[in-house]
């Protein structure tokens, strides 16, 4: 029979008519338990994991201008991002450049009050993906415009001290490094010109020129003549 106490959960108009229970000979009937519907339960807030909280604190420090905090983020994600970039850039593009430029762009955004406030890893992967596309386009422009025809110019040997080995070291570098070195070291242009030609920010272009210089020195020292 219907548990009449359960009817208190229904509005008066929706209640079923009350009927007298029938008398039945035999053992007592089982009591029917009526489902009273969902009962609202207030859930306690779920605490963030220690890793998420640590990342949030790092981002707060980054926004306050703490460069060491950003270095921690760089060290934590660099290897995965480098592997990600390596699969997306052309042979003429150094994936390390792409990762470095993506980090610089992210750091600039955070300093301006933009960028992620949590979950920086997906943000960095997106930045690397976009920078990979831009770097590939920039490398194609360098090749299509034949900007590196200077490598066949014999006067270049004179400009680098008369050493053919230096030119060979230059030829071994990624196209964007070659362009950056020619523009700044041979033709005398500033970093801003490199930035405009390759579609980079001034900071990213400056970092590219620095890495190109380091790469040239290593290529020269590793050459068989040494």
Secondary structure, DSSP 8 states (H G I E B T S, - for coil): ---GGGGGGS-GGG-----------SS----------------------HHHHHHHHHHHHHHTT-HHHHHHHHHHHHHHHHHHHHTTS-TTS-HHHHHHHHHHHHHHHHHTT-S-SS-HHHHHHHHHHHHHHHHHHHHHHHHHTTTTGGGG-HHHHHHTTS-HHHHHHHHTS-HHHHHHHIIIIIS---HHHHHHHHT--HHHHHHHHHHHHHHHHHHHHHSTT-
